[in-house]
Amino acid sequence: MNPISIVGAGPGAIDLMTIRASERLKQAEVLIWADSLIPPQIAALAPENCERISTSSLTLEEILALLIKKHQQGKKIVRLHDGDPCLYGALSEQICGLEEAGIDVEVVPGLSAYQATAATLKAELTIPGQIQTIVLTRAGGRTGMPIRERLEHLASIRASLCLYLSARHVKEAQKTLLNYYPANTPVAIGYRVSWEDEWLKVVPLSQMAATSIKQGLIRTTLYVISPALEQSNNRSKLYEPTHSHLFRSSKK
């Protein structure tokens, strides 16, 4: 039987999907998708006769039961996630449940919202001599966080910090971040980046919460907190005339 394809739809724009993701959708006989998080244009890539099942109101157990049932019927199944399924996609528990049922799975990665946000802003999040680390995390909320990964610990290194799933906790997040980042640190606030109704704005960290509340943001929002969002002319040594490597001698 065909493996079940767990596919990343990317951030929202249909032309930011991978070729492999598009091909899997176009071949799907059953589409099980996060309809509240993915533009309908992407789901429309599946054939007209493809059975479409939304997961907005379903539990993990119900989703797994559907996947197993449709697989036993010999269907080509696409489980479509927003963004990249390897980031906050409940991927592990789905794969574990399917493997227990003896079902093979393939995972098709997708472009993540932090990448789409940086690209839209024409920003590099790793600036030579300034920042070389990107941290992807979220506020604790109801799910909680391991103690070693609390925002205080992650913010203390002052890397490019990407906060997912945190709009409902933006006041607490800002208060914590201000203990480690300067108040004027740029913060990109992105709502449904690359969708038709995209909203994206860069504000100082001190205005992060007020801006979010004024805009009414409670979900589908990403925060990128980083000094790298400021323009910088810091150069990478890779392209310095005096730097030599395997493919180029130094030009002293």
Protein Blocks (a to p, Z undefined) as FASTA:
>chain_A
ZZdddddebjoiaklccfklmmmmmmpcbdcddfklccfklmmmpcfklccddfklpcfk
lmmmmmmmmmmnopacddddehjfkgonlmmmmmmmmmmnopacdddddddfklmmmmmn
opafbdghiaccdcddddfklnopafklgfklmmmnopacddehklmmmmmmmmmmmmmp
cfklccdddehehiaklccddddfklmmmmmmmnopabhiacdddfklpccfbdcfklgm
klccfkbccdZZ
